[in-house]
Amino acid sequence: MRATVERAEALRLLKIEHQAVADLIAELSEEEMTRGDTIRHGLYYDQECSFKDLLAHLICYEVYVVEALREWRAGQKHWAIDAVNDPRRGREIHYGGIAERARLSLSEQLDEYRQVSAELERLIAGMTDMEWRGASPYADSAGTDLGGMIEGIMVLPPRPLYRHLPVHVPDARAYIRSLR
């Protein structure tokens, strides 16, 4: 998979995503963030997620991208690159990211979100455009470049480019009204 946007555009869109999540966090109370069954979009039929659960879900994809970038630079292929395209494993990722962080307090999870988001922005900002379009260091029949690898994990349909929150919270104002 080849990147569909240039590095600067990916970073711009990712910053919009992170700001939208930060704005929502600033608006919600702890009780609103932890109240169960408030997310209505983009979930499997049997999920009853809180905003905290959604945040765990958002974190896991960004963590996988950060890990995949490290492995790419070491000449290795991160397992999530193939897993996100397999329906069974994709479902496991979806549920696993939430389950893995369920033990965290809201404060710990918010800290992790901020740290991972900042790290991902830093890594993309620190790349050159040449790196972004650099070929896969492992055998790859799809002609994957670095930007494409990132998109392959972060931008699965129906997500808009580098925007994951709108899949689950299409209208932040309406979501906040629904909680109050």
C-alpha positions, 0 to 999 in steps of 0.5 A, a space after each residue: 500500500 502506498 501512502 495516499 497523502 504526503 507526510 505534512 498532510 498526514 501530520 496536519 490531519 492527525 493534529 486535528 484528530 488529537 485536538 478534537 479528542 482533547 477538546 472532548 476530554 476538556 468538555 466531559 466530566 469524569 462521570 461522563 467519560 466513564 459512564 457505560 454505553 454512551 458510544 453509539 457508532 462504529 462498534 460491534 453489536 455487542 459493545 456497550 462502550 464508555 468514552 473511556 473505553 473509546 479512548 482505549 480503542 483509539 490509543 491501541 491503534 496509535 500504539 501499534 503505529 508507534 511500535 510498527 515504526 520502530 520495527 520498520 526501522 529495524 527491518 521488521 514487519 509488525 504483526 498489526 500490519 496484517 492483523 488489521 486486514 483480517 476480520 477475526 484478528 481485527 475484531 480481536 484488536 478492537 476488543 483487545 485495546 479496550 480490555 488491555 486498558 480496562 484496569 487503568 484509572 481514567 487519569 492513567 488512560 488520559 496520560 497514556 493517550 496524551 503521551 502516545 499521541 505526542 509521540 506519534 506526532 513527534 515521530 511523523 514530524 521527525 521523518 523526511 518526505 523521502 522516509 515517508 515514501 521509503 520502500 518497505 524493508 521487508 518482502 512486500 508484494 503490495 509496494 508498501 511505503 512507510 506512509 502507506 504502512 501507517 495508513 494501513 493501520 490507522 486509516 482502515 475504512 470507513 475512517 476518514 484519513 487520520 481521523 478515527 474519532 468521527 467514526 465513533 463520535 460523528 458530532 461532538 456537540 450531539 454526543 455531549 448533549 446526549 450525556 446531559 
